[in-house]
């Protein structure tokens, strides 16, 4: 008899307690259309942002490459001008050096 009373009380108690909530898909996942649309928009914007960053990196690479080419050209120009200057200096100084032994010695 005690078993019957305990079982009736436990069933009554179980019916009065609220049932455990179950998610929509049975595994704790609830679909929220508003949140899904917001997440989709964020993902789309992030994709566009990444594309813009890739474009900026590509442009920066082109600018760097062009700067290296300009610096290389400037260095080549500098070396050519220096060679010409050295040649002109040598041509100016050479006659004095060549003929100095034929000139009269400096008077003391």
C-alpha positions as CSV (number, residue, x, y, z in Angstrom):
1,X,0.0,0.0,0.0
2,X,2.8,2.4,0.8
3,X,4.3,1.7,-2.6
4,X,1.1,2.6,-4.3
5,X,0.7,5.9,-2.3
6,X,4.4,6.8,-3.0
7,X,4.0,6.0,-6.7
8,X,0.8,8.1,-6.9
9,X,2.4,11.0,-5.1
10,X,5.5,10.9,-7.3
11,X,3.4,10.8,-10.5
12,X,1.3,13.7,-9.2
13,X,4.4,15.7,-8.3
14,X,5.9,14.9,-11.7
15,X,2.8,16.2,-13.5
16,X,2.8,19.4,-11.5
17,X,6.4,20.3,-12.2
18,X,7.0,22.1,-15.5
19,X,8.2,20.0,-18.3
20,X,11.9,20.4,-19.3
21,X,12.2,22.7,-22.3
22,X,13.4,21.1,-25.5
23,X,15.0,23.1,-28.2
24,X,13.6,23.3,-31.7
25,X,15.9,20.7,-33.2
26,X,16.4,18.5,-30.2
27,X,20.1,19.2,-29.6
28,X,20.1,22.7,-28.1
29,X,19.9,24.5,-31.4
30,X,17.2,27.2,-31.7
31,X,16.8,29.0,-35.1
32,X,16.4,32.7,-34.7
33,X,15.7,34.3,-38.1
34,X,16.6,37.9,-37.0
35,X,19.9,36.8,-35.6
36,X,20.6,34.6,-38.6
37,X,20.0,37.6,-40.9
38,X,22.3,39.8,-38.8
39,X,25.0,37.2,-38.8
40,X,24.7,36.8,-42.5
41,X,25.1,40.6,-43.0
42,X,28.1,40.6,-40.7
43,X,29.7,37.7,-42.6
44,X,29.0,39.4,-46.0
45,X,30.5,42.7,-44.7
46,X,33.6,40.9,-43.4
47,X,34.1,39.3,-46.8
48,X,33.9,42.7,-48.5
49,X,36.4,44.1,-45.9
50,X,38.8,41.2,-46.6
51,X,38.5,41.8,-50.3
52,X,39.3,45.5,-49.8
53,X,42.3,44.6,-47.6
54,X,43.6,42.2,-50.3
55,X,43.3,45.0,-52.9
56,X,45.2,47.4,-50.7
57,X,47.9,44.9,-50.1
58,X,48.2,44.3,-53.9
59,X,48.4,48.0,-54.5
60,X,51.0,48.4,-51.8
61,X,53.0,45.7,-53.4
62,X,52.9,47.4,-56.8
63,X,53.9,50.7,-55.2
64,X,56.8,49.0,-53.4
65,X,57.9,47.4,-56.6
66,X,57.8,50.7,-58.5
67,X,59.8,52.4,-55.7
68,X,62.5,49.7,-55.9
69,X,62.7,50.2,-59.7
70,X,62.9,54.0,-59.3
71,X,65.7,53.6,-56.6
72,X,67.5,51.2,-58.9
73,X,67.3,53.6,-61.8
74,X,68.5,56.5,-59.6
75,X,71.5,54.4,-58.4
76,X,72.4,53.5,-62.0
77,X,72.2,57.2,-62.9
78,X,74.3,58.2,-60.0
79,X,77.0,55.7,-60.9
80,X,77.0,56.9,-64.5
81,X,77.3,60.5,-63.5
82,X,80.1,59.7,-61.0
83,X,82.0,57.8,-63.7
84,X,81.7,60.8,-66.0
85,X,82.8,63.2,-63.3
86,X,85.8,61.0,-62.5
87,X,86.7,60.9,-66.2
88,X,86.4,64.7,-66.5
89,X,88.4,65.2,-63.4
90,X,91.1,62.9,-64.7
91,X,91.1,64.7,-68.0
92,X,91.5,68.1,-66.3
93,X,94.2,66.9,-64.0
94,X,96.1,64.7,-66.4
95,X,97.8,67.4,-68.6
96,X,99.2,69.0,-65.5
97,X,100.5,65.7,-64.3
98,X,101.9,64.7,-67.7
99,X,103.7,67.9,-68.3
100,X,104.8,68.7,-64.8
101,X,108.1,66.8,-65.2
102,X,108.9,69.0,-68.3
103,X,108.3,72.2,-66.5
104,X,111.0,74.1,-64.8
105,X,111.5,73.1,-61.2
106,X,110.0,75.4,-58.7
107,X,112.4,78.1,-57.5
108,X,113.3,78.1,-54.0
